[in-house]
């Protein structure tokens, strides 16, 4: 029983630590890229940011020939990026 409680405590701490880390990354990213949002939009953009951060982490773990990182577009979905920044192809 004590092992189960310890495991739950560790998982809870790890989740809280990750949430705090994500919040810090988000805040620093917004400052770096001079981004501001309404309260409602903040929630949506943060979710997209986290999805893009997870994608960058996955791509970096799968690829040794390239280094992926967040940029000023990390608050956009792929569709939003294509609509706003389409260049017409190469």
PDB file of N, CA, C and O in Angstrom:
ATOM      1  N   UNK A   1       0.827  -1.197   0.000  1.00  0.00           N
ATOM      2  CA  UNK A   1       0.000   0.000   0.000  1.00  0.00           C
ATOM      3  C   UNK A   1       0.867   1.255   0.000  1.00  0.00           C
ATOM      4  O   UNK A   1       0.588   2.201  -0.736  1.00  0.00           O
ATOM      5  N   UNK A   2       1.923   1.268   0.826  1.00  0.00           N
ATOM      6  CA  UNK A   2       2.801   2.438   0.887  1.00  0.00           C
ATOM      7  C   UNK A   2       3.492   2.683  -0.447  1.00  0.00           C
ATOM      8  O   UNK A   2       3.733   3.831  -0.822  1.00  0.00           O
ATOM      9  N   UNK A   3       3.815   1.597  -1.171  1.00  0.00           N
ATOM     10  CA  UNK A   3       4.455   1.746  -2.478  1.00  0.00           C
ATOM     11  C   UNK A   3       3.508   2.412  -3.468  1.00  0.00           C
ATOM     12  O   UNK A   3       3.939   3.218  -4.292  1.00  0.00           O
ATOM     13  N   UNK A   4       2.238   2.086  -3.394  1.00  0.00           N
ATOM     14  CA  UNK A   4       1.242   2.687  -4.277  1.00  0.00           C
ATOM     15  C   UNK A   4       1.120   4.180  -3.972  1.00  0.00           C
ATOM     16  O   UNK A   4       1.075   4.998  -4.891  1.00  0.00           O
ATOM     17  N   UNK A   5       1.066   4.532  -2.712  1.00  0.00           N
ATOM     18  CA  UNK A   5       0.971   5.941  -2.325  1.00  0.00           C
ATOM     19  C   UNK A   5       2.208   6.697  -2.775  1.00  0.00           C
ATOM     20  O   UNK A   5       2.110   7.822  -3.265  1.00  0.00           O
ATOM     21  N   UNK A   6       3.373   6.080  -2.611  1.00  0.00           N
ATOM     22  CA  UNK A   6       4.618   6.713  -3.051  1.00  0.00           C
ATOM     23  C   UNK A   6       4.616   6.917  -4.553  1.00  0.00           C
ATOM     24  O   UNK A   6       5.012   7.978  -5.036  1.00  0.00           O
ATOM     25  N   UNK A   7       4.176   5.913  -5.295  1.00  0.00           N
ATOM     26  CA  UNK A   7       4.116   6.021  -6.752  1.00  0.00           C
ATOM     27  C   UNK A   7       3.158   7.143  -7.168  1.00  0.00           C
ATOM     28  O   UNK A   7       3.482   7.928  -8.059  1.00  0.00           O
ATOM     29  N   UNK A   8       2.013   7.224  -6.547  1.00  0.00           N
ATOM     30  CA  UNK A   8       1.049   8.291  -6.849  1.00  0.00           C
ATOM     31  C   UNK A   8       1.660   9.655  -6.533  1.00  0.00           C
ATOM     32  O   UNK A   8       1.483  10.603  -7.297  1.00  0.00           O
ATOM     33  N   UNK A   9       2.371   9.759  -5.426  1.00  0.00           N
ATOM     34  CA  UNK A   9       3.010  11.025  -5.059  1.00  0.00           C
ATOM     35  C   UNK A   9       4.075  11.416  -6.075  1.00  0.00           C
ATOM     36  O   UNK A   9       4.179  12.585  -6.448  1.00  0.00           O
ATOM     37  N   UNK A  10       4.869  10.441  -6.527  1.00  0.00           N
ATOM     38  CA  UNK A  10       5.911  10.721  -7.512  1.00  0.00           C
ATOM     39  C   UNK A  10       5.304  11.166  -8.831  1.00  0.00           C
ATOM     40  O   UNK A  10       5.768  12.134  -9.434  1.00  0.00           O
ATOM     41  N   UNK A  11       4.273  10.469  -9.284  1.00  0.00           N
ATOM     42  CA  UNK A  11       3.603  10.842 -10.531  1.00  0.00           C
ATOM     43  C   UNK A  11       2.994  12.235 -10.399  1.00  0.00           C
ATOM     44  O   UNK A  11       3.090  13.041 -11.324  1.00  0.00           O
ATOM     45  N   UNK A  12       2.383  12.518  -9.284  1.00  0.00           N
ATOM     46  CA  UNK A  12       1.796  13.844  -9.060  1.00  0.00           C
ATOM     47  C   UNK A  12       2.857  14.929  -9.056  1.00  0.00           C
ATOM     48  O   UNK A  12       2.658  15.997  -9.633  1.00  0.00           O
ATOM     49  N   UNK A  13       3.981  14.662  -8.410  1.00  0.00           N
ATOM     50  CA  UNK A  13       5.073  15.635  -8.385  1.00  0.00           C
ATOM     51  C   UNK A  13       5.631  15.849  -9.785  1.00  0.00           C
ATOM     52  O   UNK A  13       5.883  16.985 -10.186  1.00  0.00           O
ATOM     53  N   UNK A  14       5.824  14.770 -10.527  1.00  0.00           N
ATOM     54  CA  UNK A  14       6.352  14.891 -11.886  1.00  0.00           C
ATOM     55  C   UNK A  14       5.403  15.691 -12.767  1.00  0.00           C
ATOM     56  O   UNK A  14       5.848  16.514 -13.568  1.00  0.00           O
ATOM     57  N   UNK A  15       4.108  15.460 -12.630  1.00  0.00           N
ATOM     58  CA  UNK A  15       3.119  16.206 -13.418  1.00  0.00           C
ATOM     59  C   UNK A  15       3.138  17.681 -13.049  1.00  0.00           C
ATOM     60  O   UNK A  15       3.090  18.543 -13.926  1.00  0.00           O
ATOM     61  N   UNK A  16       3.206  17.972 -11.766  1.00  0.00           N
ATOM     62  CA  UNK A  16       3.256  19.367 -11.321  1.00  0.00           C
ATOM     63  C   UNK A  16       4.547  20.029 -11.785  1.00  0.00           C
ATOM     64  O   UNK A  16       4.539  21.188 -12.200  1.00  0.00           O
ATOM     65  N   UNK A  17       5.666  19.287 -11.716  1.00  0.00           N
ATOM     66  CA  UNK A  17       6.946  19.833 -12.165  1.00  0.00           C
ATOM     67  C   UNK A  17       6.892  20.131 -13.651  1.00  0.00           C
ATOM     68  O   UNK A  17       7.330  21.195 -14.089  1.00  0.00           O
ATOM     69  N   UNK A  18       6.351  19.190 -14.440  1.00  0.00           N
ATOM     70  CA  UNK A  18       6.248  19.406 -15.885  1.00  0.00           C
ATOM     71  C   UNK A  18       5.332  20.588 -16.182  1.00  0.00           C
ATOM     72  O   UNK A  18       5.642  21.402 -17.052  1.00  0.00           O
ATOM     73  N   UNK A  19       4.217  20.695 -15.480  1.00  0.00           N
ATOM     74  CA  UNK A  19       3.293  21.816 -15.692  1.00  0.00           C
ATOM     75  C   UNK A  19       3.988  23.137 -15.379  1.00  0.00           C
ATOM     76  O   UNK A  19       3.833  24.112 -16.113  1.00  0.00           O
ATOM     77  N   UNK A  20       4.755  23.168 -14.287  1.00  0.00           N
ATOM     78  CA  UNK A  20       5.496  24.382 -13.944  1.00  0.00           C
ATOM     79  C   UNK A  20       6.547  24.697 -14.986  1.00  0.00           C
ATOM     80  O   UNK A  20       6.725  25.856 -15.360  1.00  0.00           O
ATOM     81  N   UNK A  21       7.248  23.675 -15.461  1.00  0.00           N
ATOM     82  CA  UNK A  21       8.265  23.853 -16.490  1.00  0.00           C
ATOM     83  C   UNK A  21       7.637  24.349 -17.778  1.00  0.00           C
ATOM     84  O   UNK A  21       8.167  25.258 -18.416  1.00  0.00           O
ATOM     85  N   UNK A  22       6.518  23.765 -18.167  1.00  0.00           N
ATOM     86  CA  UNK A  22       5.823  24.202 -19.381  1.00  0.00           C
ATOM     87  C   UNK A  22       5.368  25.650 -19.252  1.00  0.00           C
ATOM     88  O   UNK A  22       5.481  26.434 -20.194  1.00  0.00           O
ATOM     89  N   UNK A  23       4.856  25.992 -18.084  1.00  0.00           N
ATOM     90  CA  UNK A  23       4.411  27.365 -17.854  1.00  0.00           C
ATOM     91  C   UNK A  23       5.578  28.336 -17.969  1.00  0.00           C
ATOM     92  O   UNK A  23       5.435  29.416 -18.542  1.00  0.00           O
ATOM     93  N   UNK A  24       6.732  27.957 -17.425  1.00  0.00           N
ATOM     94  CA  UNK A  24       7.923  28.805 -17.525  1.00  0.00           C
ATOM     95  C   UNK A  24       8.404  28.932 -18.968  1.00  0.00           C
ATOM     96  O   UNK A  24       8.766  30.021 -19.413  1.00  0.00           O
ATOM     97  N   UNK A  25       8.406  27.820 -19.695  1.00  0.00           N
ATOM     98  CA  UNK A  25       8.799  27.855 -21.106  1.00  0.00           C
ATOM     99  C   UNK A  25       7.858  28.748 -21.912  1.00  0.00           C
ATOM    100  O   UNK A  25       8.296  29.543 -22.743  1.00  0.00           O
ATOM    101  N   UNK A  26       6.575  28.605 -21.656  1.00  0.00           N
ATOM    102  CA  UNK A  26       5.546  29.392 -22.337  1.00  0.00           C
ATOM    103  C   UNK A  26       5.746  30.881 -22.063  1.00  0.00           C
ATOM    104  O   UNK A  26       5.725  31.696 -22.986  1.00  0.00           O
ATOM    105  N   UNK A  27       5.938  31.227 -20.800  1.00  0.00           N
ATOM    106  CA  UNK A  27       6.146  32.632 -20.435  1.00  0.00           C
ATOM    107  C   UNK A  27       7.389  33.204 -21.103  1.00  0.00           C
ATOM    108  O   UNK A  27       7.352  34.311 -21.641  1.00  0.00           O
ATOM    109  N   UNK A  28       8.488  32.457 -21.072  1.00  0.00           N
ATOM    110  CA  UNK A  28       9.731  32.919 -21.693  1.00  0.00           C
ATOM    111  C   UNK A  28       9.576  33.049 -23.205  1.00  0.00           C
ATOM    112  O   UNK A  28      10.077  33.999 -23.806  1.00  0.00           O
ATOM    113  N   UNK A  29       8.881  32.090 -23.817  1.00  0.00           N
ATOM    114  CA  UNK A  29       8.664  32.126 -25.267  1.00  0.00           C
ATOM    115  C   UNK A  29       7.827  33.345 -25.649  1.00  0.00           C
ATOM    116  O   UNK A  29       8.132  34.016 -26.635  1.00  0.00           O
ATOM    117  N   UNK A  30       6.774  33.638 -24.880  1.00  0.00           N
ATOM    118  CA  UNK A  30       5.930  34.811 -25.170  1.00  0.00           C
ATOM    119  C   UNK A  30       6.729  36.103 -25.065  1.00  0.00           C
ATOM    120  O   UNK A  30       6.569  37.005 -25.888  1.00  0.00           O
ATOM    121  N   UNK A  31       7.580  36.193 -24.065  1.00  0.00           N
ATOM    122  CA  UNK A  31       8.410  37.394 -23.915  1.00  0.00           C
ATOM    123  C   UNK A  31       9.381  37.509 -25.086  1.00  0.00           C
ATOM    124  O   UNK A  31       9.519  38.576 -25.685  1.00  0.00           O
ATOM    125  N   UNK A  32      10.048  36.412 -25.406  1.00  0.00           N
ATOM    126  CA  UNK A  32      11.037  36.421 -26.490  1.00  0.00           C
ATOM    127  C   UNK A  32      10.416  36.852 -27.819  1.00  0.00           C
ATOM    128  O   UNK A  32      11.034  37.582 -28.594  1.00  0.00           O
ATOM    129  N   UNK A  33       9.196  36.397 -28.073  1.00  0.00           N
ATOM    130  CA  UNK A  33       8.556  36.659 -29.363  1.00  0.00           C
ATOM    131  C   UNK A  33       7.488  37.760 -29.284  1.00  0.00           C
ATOM    132  O   UNK A  33       6.731  37.968 -30.232  1.00  0.00           O
ATOM    133  N   UNK A  34       7.437  38.459 -28.147  1.00  0.00           N
ATOM    134  CA  UNK A  34       6.533  39.595 -27.952  1.00  0.00           C
ATOM    135  C   UNK A  34       5.082  39.239 -28.279  1.00  0.00           C
ATOM    136  O   UNK A  34       4.412  39.945 -29.033  1.00  0.00           O
ATOM    137  N   UNK A  35       4.611  38.139 -27.702  1.00  0.00           N
ATOM    138  CA  UNK A  35       3.253  37.653 -27.936  1.00  0.00           C
ATOM    139  C   UNK A  35       2.365  37.989 -26.739  1.00  0.00           C
ATOM    140  O   UNK A  35       2.763  37.814 -25.587  1.00  0.00           O
ATOM    141  N   UNK A  36       1.172  38.468 -27.026  1.00  0.00           N
ATOM    142  CA  UNK A  36       0.162  38.691 -25.997  1.00  0.00           C
ATOM    143  C   UNK A  36      -1.177  38.182 -26.531  1.00  0.00           C
ATOM    144  O   UNK A  36      -1.421  38.191 -27.737  1.00  0.00           O
ATOM    145  N   UNK A  37      -2.028  37.743 -25.627  1.00  0.00           N
ATOM    146  CA  UNK A  37      -3.309  37.148 -25.991  1.00  0.00           C
ATOM    147  C   UNK A  37      -4.395  37.591 -25.024  1.00  0.00           C
ATOM    148  O   UNK A  37      -4.116  38.026 -23.906  1.00  0.00           O
ATOM    149  N   UNK A  38      -5.637  37.471 -25.475  1.00  0.00           N
ATOM    150  CA  UNK A  38      -6.758  37.605 -24.551  1.00  0.00           C
ATOM    151  C   UNK A  38      -6.759  36.365 -23.669  1.00  0.00           C
ATOM    152  O   UNK A  38      -6.088  35.381 -23.983  1.00  0.00           O
ATOM    153  N   UNK A  39      -7.493  36.400 -22.586  1.00  0.00           N
ATOM    154  CA  UNK A  39      -7.534  35.249 -21.675  1.00  0.00           C
ATOM    155  C   UNK A  39      -7.990  33.975 -22.376  1.00  0.00           C
ATOM    156  O   UNK A  39      -7.397  32.913 -22.187  1.00  0.00           O
ATOM    157  N   UNK A  40      -9.034  34.078 -23.178  1.00  0.00           N
ATOM    158  CA  UNK A  40      -9.560  32.902 -23.879  1.00  0.00           C
ATOM    159  C   UNK A  40      -8.550  32.387 -24.901  1.00  0.00           C
ATOM    160  O   UNK A  40      -8.333  31.180 -25.012  1.00  0.00           O
ATOM    161  N   UNK A  41      -7.939  33.297 -25.642  1.00  0.00           N
ATOM    162  CA  UNK A  41      -6.970  32.883 -26.663  1.00  0.00           C
ATOM    163  C   UNK A  41      -5.712  32.305 -26.025  1.00  0.00           C
ATOM    164  O   UNK A  41      -5.086  31.415 -26.602  1.00  0.00           O
ATOM    165  N   UNK A  42      -5.336  32.786 -24.861  1.00  0.00           N
ATOM    166  CA  UNK A  42      -4.147  32.292 -24.146  1.00  0.00           C
ATOM    167  C   UNK A  42      -4.237  30.785 -23.930  1.00  0.00           C
ATOM    168  O   UNK A  42      -3.257  30.068 -24.132  1.00  0.00           O
ATOM    169  N   UNK A  43      -5.398  30.307 -23.524  1.00  0.00           N
ATOM    170  CA  UNK A  43      -5.591  28.879 -23.262  1.00  0.00           C
ATOM    171  C   UNK A  43      -5.411  28.077 -24.542  1.00  0.00           C
ATOM    172  O   UNK A  43      -4.748  27.040 -24.541  1.00  0.00           O
ATOM    173  N   UNK A  44      -5.994  28.549 -25.622  1.00  0.00           N
ATOM    174  CA  UNK A  44      -5.897  27.857 -26.909  1.00  0.00           C
ATOM    175  C   UNK A  44      -4.459  27.850 -27.401  1.00  0.00           C
ATOM    176  O   UNK A  44      -3.946  26.807 -27.806  1.00  0.00           O
ATOM    177  N   UNK A  45      -3.804  29.007 -27.370  1.00  0.00           N
ATOM    178  CA  UNK A  45      -2.427  29.127 -27.876  1.00  0.00           C
ATOM    179  C   UNK A  45      -1.451  28.315 -27.039  1.00  0.00           C
ATOM    180  O   UNK A  45      -0.499  27.746 -27.574  1.00  0.00           O
ATOM    181  N   UNK A  46      -1.680  28.256 -25.728  1.00  0.00           N
ATOM    182  CA  UNK A  46      -0.818  27.446 -24.873  1.00  0.00           C
ATOM    183  C   UNK A  46      -0.941  25.967 -25.251  1.00  0.00           C
ATOM    184  O   UNK A  46       0.064  25.258 -25.310  1.00  0.00           O
ATOM    185  N   UNK A  47      -2.152  25.507 -25.504  1.00  0.00           N
ATOM    186  CA  UNK A  47      -2.354  24.113 -25.909  1.00  0.00           C
ATOM    187  C   UNK A  47      -1.627  23.798 -27.211  1.00  0.00           C
ATOM    188  O   UNK A  47      -1.007  22.742 -27.338  1.00  0.00           O
ATOM    189  N   UNK A  48      -1.700  24.700 -28.168  1.00  0.00           N
ATOM    190  CA  UNK A  48      -1.003  24.514 -29.452  1.00  0.00           C
ATOM    191  C   UNK A  48       0.504  24.524 -29.219  1.00  0.00           C
ATOM    192  O   UNK A  48       1.226  23.715 -29.801  1.00  0.00           O
ATOM    193  N   UNK A  49       0.980  25.430 -28.377  1.00  0.00           N
ATOM    194  CA  UNK A  49       2.399  25.509 -28.038  1.00  0.00           C
ATOM    195  C   UNK A  49       2.879  24.171 -27.463  1.00  0.00           C
ATOM    196  O   UNK A  49       3.931  23.671 -27.860  1.00  0.00           O
ATOM    197  N   UNK A  50       2.128  23.601 -26.547  1.00  0.00           N
ATOM    198  CA  UNK A  50       2.510  22.324 -25.930  1.00  0.00           C
ATOM    199  C   UNK A  50       2.529  21.213 -26.982  1.00  0.00           C
ATOM    200  O   UNK A  50       3.442  20.388 -26.989  1.00  0.00           O
ATOM    201  N   UNK A  51       1.536  21.183 -27.866  1.00  0.00           N
ATOM    202  CA  UNK A  51       1.525  20.186 -28.941  1.00  0.00           C
ATOM    203  C   UNK A  51       2.762  20.332 -29.826  1.00  0.00           C
ATOM    204  O   UNK A  51       3.388  19.335 -30.184  1.00  0.00           O
ATOM    205  N   UNK A  52       3.113  21.563 -30.177  1.00  0.00           N
ATOM    206  CA  UNK A  52       4.294  21.790 -31.012  1.00  0.00           C
ATOM    207  C   UNK A  52       5.581  21.445 -30.266  1.00  0.00           C
ATOM    208  O   UNK A  52       6.523  20.932 -30.871  1.00  0.00           O
ATOM    209  N   UNK A  53       5.634  21.716 -28.977  1.00  0.00           N
ATOM    210  CA  UNK A  53       6.793  21.342 -28.169  1.00  0.00           C
ATOM    211  C   UNK A  53       6.949  19.822 -28.147  1.00  0.00           C
ATOM    212  O   UNK A  53       8.060  19.307 -28.276  1.00  0.00           O
ATOM    213  N   UNK A  54       5.845  19.110 -27.984  1.00  0.00           N
ATOM    214  CA  UNK A  54       5.891  17.642 -28.001  1.00  0.00           C
ATOM    215  C   UNK A  54       6.348  17.127 -29.361  1.00  0.00           C
ATOM    216  O   UNK A  54       7.107  16.160 -29.436  1.00  0.00           O
ATOM    217  N   UNK A  55       5.889  17.768 -30.438  1.00  0.00           N
ATOM    218  CA  UNK A  55       6.301  17.374 -31.781  1.00  0.00           C
ATOM    219  C   UNK A  55       7.805  17.587 -31.962  1.00  0.00           C
ATOM    220  O   UNK A  55       8.490  16.725 -32.512  1.00  0.00           O
ATOM    221  N   UNK A  56       8.318  18.723 -31.506  1.00  0.00           N
ATOM    222  CA  UNK A  56       9.745  19.016 -31.601  1.00  0.00           C
ATOM    223  C   UNK A  56      10.544  17.969 -30.815  1.00  0.00           C
ATOM    224  O   UNK A  56      11.562  17.477 -31.302  1.00  0.00           O
ATOM    225  N   UNK A  57      10.102  17.633 -29.631  1.00  0.00           N
ATOM    226  CA  UNK A  57      10.783  16.621 -28.812  1.00  0.00           C
ATOM    227  C   UNK A  57      10.794  15.271 -29.514  1.00  0.00           C
ATOM    228  O   UNK A  57      11.815  14.583 -29.537  1.00  0.00           O
ATOM    229  N   UNK A  58       9.654  14.894 -30.087  1.00  0.00           N
ATOM    230  CA  UNK A  58       9.562  13.618 -30.801  1.00  0.00           C
ATOM    231  C   UNK A  58      10.489  13.610 -32.007  1.00  0.00           C
ATOM    232  O   UNK A  58      11.223  12.645 -32.219  1.00  0.00           O
ATOM    233  N   UNK A  59      10.461  14.672 -32.794  1.00  0.00           N
ATOM    234  CA  UNK A  59      11.314  14.745 -33.981  1.00  0.00           C
ATOM    235  C   UNK A  59      12.789  14.693 -33.606  1.00  0.00           C
ATOM    236  O   UNK A  59      13.574  14.043 -34.296  1.00  0.00           O
ATOM    237  N   UNK A  60      13.176  15.356 -32.537  1.00  0.00           N
ATOM    238  CA  UNK A  60      14.573  15.317 -32.102  1.00  0.00           C
ATOM    239  C   UNK A  60      14.983  13.928 -31.632  1.00  0.00           C
ATOM    240  O   UNK A  60      16.129  13.522 -31.822  1.00  0.00           O
ATOM    241  N   UNK A  61      14.055  13.196 -31.021  1.00  0.00           N
ATOM    242  CA  UNK A  61      14.394  11.847 -30.565  1.00  0.00           C
ATOM    243  C   UNK A  61      14.462  10.858 -31.727  1.00  0.00           C
ATOM    244  O   UNK A  61      15.147   9.839 -31.633  1.00  0.00           O
ATOM    245  N   UNK A  62      13.759  11.150 -32.819  1.00  0.00           N
ATOM    246  CA  UNK A  62      13.739  10.254 -33.978  1.00  0.00           C
ATOM    247  C   UNK A  62      14.821  10.579 -35.010  1.00  0.00           C
ATOM    248  O   UNK A  62      15.123   9.746 -35.864  1.00  0.00           O
ATOM    249  N   UNK A  63      15.404  11.768 -34.943  1.00  0.00           N
ATOM    250  CA  UNK A  63      16.358  12.215 -35.958  1.00  0.00           C
ATOM    251  C   UNK A  63      17.673  12.634 -35.323  1.00  0.00           C
ATOM    252  O   UNK A  63      17.705  13.436 -34.389  1.00  0.00           O
ATOM    253  N   UNK A  64      18.750  12.076 -35.845  1.00  0.00           N
ATOM    254  CA  UNK A  64      20.068  12.493 -35.377  1.00  0.00           C
ATOM    255  C   UNK A  64      20.738  13.432 -36.377  1.00  0.00           C
ATOM    256  O   UNK A  64      21.749  14.059 -36.060  1.00  0.00           O
ATOM    257  N   UNK A  65      20.183  13.530 -37.573  1.00  0.00           N
ATOM    258  CA  UNK A  65      20.776  14.362 -38.617  1.00  0.00           C
ATOM    259  C   UNK A  65      20.276  15.803 -38.587  1.00  0.00           C
ATOM    260  O   UNK A  65      20.807  16.651 -39.304  1.00  0.00           O
ATOM    261  N   UNK A  66      19.279  16.090 -37.783  1.00  0.00           N
ATOM    262  CA  UNK A  66      18.708  17.439 -37.733  1.00  0.00           C
ATOM    263  C   UNK A  66      18.396  17.801 -36.283  1.00  0.00           C
ATOM    264  O   UNK A  66      18.227  16.929 -35.431  1.00  0.00           O
ATOM    265  N   UNK A  67      18.324  19.085 -36.030  1.00  0.00           N
ATOM    266  CA  UNK A  67      17.963  19.592 -34.706  1.00  0.00           C
ATOM    267  C   UNK A  67      16.732  20.472 -34.866  1.00  0.00           C
ATOM    268  O   UNK A  67      16.772  21.482 -35.569  1.00  0.00           O
ATOM    269  N   UNK A  68      15.649  20.093 -34.222  1.00  0.00           N
ATOM    270  CA  UNK A  68      14.401  20.832 -34.296  1.00  0.00           C
ATOM    271  C   UNK A  68      14.244  21.683 -33.046  1.00  0.00           C
ATOM    272  O   UNK A  68      14.694  21.301 -31.966  1.00  0.00           O
ATOM    273  N   UNK A  69      13.599  22.846 -33.197  1.00  0.00           N
ATOM    274  CA  UNK A  69      13.389  23.747 -32.063  1.00  0.00           C
ATOM    275  C   UNK A  69      12.133  24.578 -32.305  1.00  0.00           C
ATOM    276  O   UNK A  69      11.649  24.685 -33.431  1.00  0.00           O
ATOM    277  N   UNK A  70      11.622  25.156 -31.239  1.00  0.00           N
ATOM    278  CA  UNK A  70      10.482  26.057 -31.357  1.00  0.00           C
ATOM    279  C   UNK A  70      10.947  27.373 -31.961  1.00  0.00           C
ATOM    280  O   UNK A  70      12.088  27.792 -31.765  1.00  0.00           O
ATOM    281  N   UNK A  71      10.058  28.014 -32.692  1.00  0.00           N
ATOM    282  CA  UNK A  71      10.356  29.332 -33.248  1.00  0.00           C
ATOM    283  C   UNK A  71       9.164  30.252 -33.001  1.00  0.00           C
ATOM    284  O   UNK A  71       8.281  29.931 -32.206  1.00  0.00           O
ATOM    285  N   UNK A  72       9.141  31.386 -33.677  1.00  0.00           N
ATOM    286  CA  UNK A  72       8.082  32.370 -33.441  1.00  0.00           C
ATOM    287  C   UNK A  72       6.699  31.893 -33.873  1.00  0.00           C
ATOM    288  O   UNK A  72       5.701  32.555 -33.590  1.00  0.00           O
ATOM    289  N   UNK A  73       6.630  30.762 -34.549  1.00  0.00           N
ATOM    290  CA  UNK A  73       5.353  30.219 -35.012  1.00  0.00           C
ATOM    291  C   UNK A  73       4.830  29.087 -34.121  1.00  0.00           C
ATOM    292  O   UNK A  73       3.872  28.411 -34.498  1.00  0.00           O
ATOM    293  N   UNK A  74       5.423  28.870 -32.970  1.00  0.00           N
ATOM    294  CA  UNK A  74       5.064  27.738 -32.110  1.00  0.00           C
ATOM    295  C   UNK A  74       3.660  27.828 -31.533  1.00  0.00           C
ATOM    296  O   UNK A  74       3.175  26.860 -30.947  1.00  0.00           O
ATOM    297  N   UNK A  75       2.997  28.969 -31.685  1.00  0.00           N
ATOM    298  CA  UNK A  75       1.625  29.112 -31.190  1.00  0.00           C
ATOM    299  C   UNK A  75       0.590  28.907 -32.296  1.00  0.00           C
ATOM    300  O   UNK A  75      -0.599  29.150 -32.092  1.00  0.00           O
ATOM    301  N   UNK A  76       1.044  28.462 -33.459  1.00  0.00           N
ATOM    302  CA  UNK A  76       0.141  28.238 -34.595  1.00  0.00           C
ATOM    303  C   UNK A  76       0.017  26.757 -34.903  1.00  0.00           C
ATOM    304  O   UNK A  76       0.975  25.999 -34.746  1.00  0.00           O
ATOM    305  N   UNK A  77      -1.158  26.351 -35.338  1.00  0.00           N
ATOM    306  CA  UNK A  77      -1.319  25.000 -35.860  1.00  0.00           C
ATOM    307  C   UNK A  77      -0.692  24.967 -37.259  1.00  0.00           C
ATOM    308  O   UNK A  77      -0.409  26.016 -37.838  1.00  0.00           O
ATOM    309  N   UNK A  78      -0.478  23.776 -37.795  1.00  0.00           N
ATOM    310  CA  UNK A  78       0.074  23.655 -39.147  1.00  0.00           C
ATOM    311  C   UNK A  78      -0.840  24.325 -40.166  1.00  0.00           C
ATOM    312  O   UNK A  78      -0.363  24.972 -41.099  1.00  0.00           O
ATOM    313  N   UNK A  79      -2.138  24.174 -39.992  1.00  0.00           N
ATOM    314  CA  UNK A  79      -3.103  24.785 -40.907  1.00  0.00           C
ATOM    315  C   UNK A  79      -3.035  26.308 -40.831  1.00  0.00           C
ATOM    316  O   UNK A  79      -3.028  26.979 -41.863  1.00  0.00           O
ATOM    317  N   UNK A  80      -2.986  26.856 -39.621  1.00  0.00           N
ATOM    318  CA  UNK A  80      -2.874  28.306 -39.467  1.00  0.00           C
ATOM    319  C   UNK A  80      -1.598  28.831 -40.108  1.00  0.00           C
ATOM    320  O   UNK A  80      -1.605  29.864 -40.778  1.00  0.00           O
ATOM    321  N   UNK A  81      -0.508  28.112 -39.897  1.00  0.00           N
ATOM    322  CA  UNK A  81       0.760  28.534 -40.488  1.00  0.00           C
ATOM    323  C   UNK A  81       0.664  28.562 -42.015  1.00  0.00           C
ATOM    324  O   UNK A  81       1.082  29.526 -42.656  1.00  0.00           O
ATOM    325  N   UNK A  82       0.110  27.498 -42.583  1.00  0.00           N
ATOM    326  CA  UNK A  82      -0.021  27.437 -44.049  1.00  0.00           C
ATOM    327  C   UNK A  82      -0.896  28.565 -44.573  1.00  0.00           C
ATOM    328  O   UNK A  82      -0.572  29.170 -45.596  1.00  0.00           O
ATOM    329  N   UNK A  83      -1.991  28.856 -43.896  1.00  0.00           N
ATOM    330  CA  UNK A  83      -2.888  29.936 -44.338  1.00  0.00           C
ATOM    331  C   UNK A  83      -2.236  31.311 -44.239  1.00  0.00           C
ATOM    332  O   UNK A  83      -2.437  32.153 -45.114  1.00  0.00           O
ATOM    333  N   UNK A  84      -1.466  31.548 -43.192  1.00  0.00           N
ATOM    334  CA  UNK A  84      -0.876  32.864 -42.973  1.00  0.00           C
ATOM    335  C   UNK A  84       0.460  33.063 -43.673  1.00  0.00           C
ATOM    336  O   UNK A  84       0.826  34.193 -43.995  1.00  0.00           O
ATOM    337  N   UNK A  85       1.196  31.975 -43.914  1.00  0.00           N
ATOM    338  CA  UNK A  85       2.569  32.115 -44.389  1.00  0.00           C
ATOM    339  C   UNK A  85       2.873  31.277 -45.626  1.00  0.00           C
ATOM    340  O   UNK A  85       4.035  30.970 -45.892  1.00  0.00           O
ATOM    341  N   UNK A  86       1.856  30.908 -46.376  1.00  0.00           N
ATOM    342  CA  UNK A  86       2.092  30.118 -47.594  1.00  0.00           C
ATOM    343  C   UNK A  86       2.874  30.949 -48.599  1.00  0.00           C
ATOM    344  O   UNK A  86       2.557  32.112 -48.849  1.00  0.00           O
ATOM    345  N   UNK A  87       3.895  30.335 -49.167  1.00  0.00           N
ATOM    346  CA  UNK A  87       4.741  31.049 -50.133  1.00  0.00           C
ATOM    347  C   UNK A  87       4.482  30.614 -51.568  1.00  0.00           C
ATOM    348  O   UNK A  87       5.076  31.149 -52.504  1.00  0.00           O
ATOM    349  N   UNK A  88       3.613  29.665 -51.732  1.00  0.00           N
ATOM    350  CA  UNK A  88       3.340  29.175 -53.077  1.00  0.00           C
ATOM    351  C   UNK A  88       4.184  28.000 -53.495  1.00  0.00           C
ATOM    352  O   UNK A  88       4.123  27.556 -54.641  1.00  0.00           O
ATOM    353  N   UNK A  89       4.971  27.495 -52.569  1.00  0.00           N
ATOM    354  CA  UNK A  89       5.793  26.321 -52.859  1.00  0.00           C
ATOM    355  C   UNK A  89       7.200  26.671 -53.270  1.00  0.00           C
ATOM    356  O   UNK A  89       7.587  27.839 -53.316  1.00  0.00           O
ATOM    357  N   UNK A  90       7.963  25.627 -53.571  1.00  0.00           N
ATOM    358  CA  UNK A  90       9.358  25.798 -53.948  1.00  0.00           C
ATOM    359  C   UNK A  90       9.553  25.557 -55.420  1.00  0.00           C
ATOM    360  O   UNK A  90      10.673  25.658 -55.919  1.00  0.00           O
TER     361      UNK A  90
END
